Amino acid sequence: MSAADPGESVRKRAMQECRSIIAALSASDDPHAAIHAARKAIRRLRAVLALSRDSALELDDADRRLQRLGDSLSDLRDAHVVVQAAVYLQDAHAAEAWPGIIARLIQRRDRLLQEALQRDPGFDRRVRVVLGVQEQLAAQSWSKLRRSTLRRNLEYSRTRAGKAARRASDDGGAEAIHRWRRKARRLRMQIDVAQALKLHAGHAESKNGDARALHRLSDVLGEQQDLQLLRNLVRAMPAADGKARVLEQLRDAEPVGG
């Protein structure tokens, strides 16, 4: 990404992420991998748009459409991730209730995917949403975007991530930790863009500015969120031999708090 023309560089990055979302949603060989890839590209694009907030650009509508698109895939992603987490825990800690639990989780995942594809075959409607967003973004006056704006927005994200970390530390609840994860993940993505643009916004090696540390943090918090979701689903299932042992394993497996 060129450092000479930040607006054009950001525009190219935004168009690239639009293409990535469309490619992921259009893939048919592995819908679960496609959903995961689409959501990641949506998050990256929204991080780029947040980094580019400026009065010269009209980005709010595109961002809202992307947020709704990501939310529409959230339950499908979660349904697959809990299956993966359950299989991993079964392999690590055998318990007699795991096979039945995993079978229920797979049935739930497949049902949710089938219902989603019945409402939106091939995710064609979602692809059209992205094409509309792509048109909106292509029409923006990216040449007016200044490096000072990118730096200011990056510092704003650092501040928000720091506040979310303090709230999560004080609160300890699942929602506070989830907000911390979202803000840390967005900051990490924006730092990637800032480094490509050579913004040199300062604090590059600080706790909140270290992209590698933020990546590790995001992974740990995401794992905790997935385990909490799995535990809630298991807890709601009918009683079965070994279910208490499974819940105990889930509590022990949570990497942070919980």
Disulfide bonds with the S-S distance in Angstrom:
none
